[in-house]
Amino acid sequence: MARIGLLGGSFNPAHRGHRHISLQAMAALGLDEIWWLVSPGNPLKEAAKDMAPFAARLASAVRMARGARIRVSDFERRNGTRFTIDTVRLLKGRYPNDRFIWLLGSDTLPNFHEWRDWRGLAREVPIAVIRRPGYDSTAHAARAMGWLRGFVRPSSQAMQWTEWSAPAILFLRLPPDPTSATAIRAQHPNWYRRSHPHKQRRSRPGLPLSARRPLDRTSR
């Protein structure tokens, strides 16, 4: 059984904050790996005007994850899943011997109730909320917490998450990283055009990381 953290998102672009919270969560939860699931198109961000092409976002994630036990995947694009609930159910069916925990930034929790079948997602896998600067109070006051509050586990039990039955949610008070994709885009709105196309092609995921658990196209 592998203990795997799942971090989904647009990665527009991937940055050191993604890497920082992943490594911190890996240590706090005793994870073997973290999988970055790069979304081909977040349904809640369909109106966004500054969304970079998928290939550029995927390439930025591959570069940022390099050298760590982080696997970057285009799983959702290759399997046609648009909603997290469908992705998680497909992963659980494909890797029944592994245990998954969903990593959720505290800046996302206030909108969690807008996710497709968010209660169903909470029943599928435990959720670890990762602290983001400035979102402590809004996260705890989130609309979804009206239901999730009854399933909060103490952070002191973080290493025992594989023994829990979902729904289960815990708040990890890890050292925060202030890096923001929004701020990066504000300063460099055409960040993806600054990368050389040939370098992007070379950094795309190729062969699976391991024959034991090939996650479609993955890379470190």
N, C-alpha and C positions, 0 to 999 in steps of 0.2 A: 504494500500500500504506500503510495506517495502522497504527501501532504502538499497541496497545490493552491496557491493564491491566484485568483483571477482579477485582473484589472482591465476593465474595458474603457474605451473612450475614443475620441476623435484623434488625439495626439497631434494637435494642430498648432504648433509642432510638439513633438516629444521634447522634454527638457529635463534639466538636472533635478527638478522637483519630483518628477515621475520616478526617476531612479532612486532618489533619496528615500521617498516614502516606501518604495518597494523593498529596498534593502533593510530599512528599519522594521517593516512589517514582517519580513522574512525571519529576522532575529526574534522578534517578540512572539511570533506564532509558531516558531519552529518549523518553517516551511522548507521543503526540498527544492521547490522551484516557484517562480511566479510567471504566469503567462499573461502577456500584454495582448489583448484582443483589439486590434485596430478596426474601428467601425467603418464600413464603407459609406455610411450615411446615418447619422443619429436622427431618428424621427423627431426629436424635440428641437433639432437645430436646422430643420429643412429650410428655414427662411434666412439662414446665415449667409451673408454676402462675402465673408472672408474665409470660407472653407477651402483649403488647399486641395489639390488633386490627391486621390487616394495613394498613388504611387509615391508621391513626395512625403506624405505623412508616414507611410509604412517605412520608407527609407530613413526618415529621421528617428523613428523608434528603434530600428536596427542599430543605427550608429550609437544612440544613447544607451542601449542595453549591452553593448559590447563588453565582454570580459566579466559579466556577472551571470548568476544563475537565473537569468530572465530570458524567456523564450518569446519571441515576437511572432505573431501569427496573423494571417489573412483568413483565418477560419470562418469568420462570418461572411465574408465575401464569397468564398469558395462554396459555402454551404447554403447561401441564400437566406440567412437569418437576419432580421432587422431589429428584433426585440430581444432584450437580455434573457427573458424567461425562456424563449425558444432556444437560444444559444446554450444556456445552462442545462436544459433538459437533454439536448443533443450530446453535449459533452459527457454528462453523467451516463447516458446510454452507451456511448462509445468507449468510455473508460470506467467501467463499473467497479474496478478494484482500487481506484484512487479516491481520495477525499478532497473536496473542493471547498474553499471559503471565498466569498465575494468581498473584494476590497472596495470600499466606497468612501470618497472624500467627504469631509463634513460640509463642504461647500455644495455638494450635490444632494445631501439629505433633505434640505428644505423643498426640493422638487421631486423627491422620490415617489410621492403619491401620484405623480403624473405618469409614471412608468406603466407600461402594459402589464397588468396582472401582478402588481408589486407585492401583494400579499402572497400570491402563489410563488413568486421568486423567493420570498423570505421562508417559505415552507420547504423549498428545495435545498437551500444551502445556508449555513451560518453567514452572518455579515459582520465584517470588521470595519468600523468607521475610523478613518484616518484623519487626524486633526489637520485642519487648514487654518492659517492665521486669520483671525477676525470672524470666524464662523461658529465659535463655541455656543453662544447663546441661541443663535438662530437654528442650529442643528438640533439642540435639545428641545426647542419649541416647535420643531417641524410638525406639520399636520400628520405625517405618517407615524410619528412617535406616539400619537394618541392610541394607536394599536400596538406598536412595537414595544412600548414601554414595559409591558408585562413580560417581555422576553429578554430583557437586558441581563447580561451576565457580567460579573465583576472582571475587570481587566487583570486581576491577580490570577485568574484561571485561564489566561490566554493560551497557554501551552496545552490545555486539555480540550481544545475546541473539537477535536475529532470524536470525543466521547459524548458530545451534545446531540440532541435531537432538534432539528429545526422546527419552528422558528427559534433563532438565537441570535442576539446582536450584542456586540461589545464595543466600547469606545477605547481606542488605544491613544494614550496621551504620549505621543512620540515627539521628539524634537522637530519642530516644523521647519519647512523650507518655504520662503516667501516667493519663489519663482512662479510666475504665472504665464500661461500661454497667451492670455489676453493681452498682458503687458508686452510680451514679445511681438505679437502681431501689431500692436499699436506703434511700436518703435520701428518694426520692420514688416510692413504690411505685405510685401512681396518676398518674404523670406525664402519661399520655395524656389523662386526664380534665381536666387543668388547661388543655389547649388548647381554644380555642373551635371547635366543629364547623364553623361557617361559614368560619373561617380555614383549616381543614384542607381543606375542599372547594376553596377557591380555589388552594391550593398543590399540588393533585394534578397529575401530568404531563398535558399535553394534546397539542399538536401536536409532531411529531418535530422534533428539533434541526436536522437537515439532510435534504434530499431525497436526498442521495447515500447516506446510511446510516441510514434510519429504523429505530430499534430499538423497534418497537411504540410504546408511550407512553413518552416520555422527557422529561427536563427538566433545566435547569441550576438 
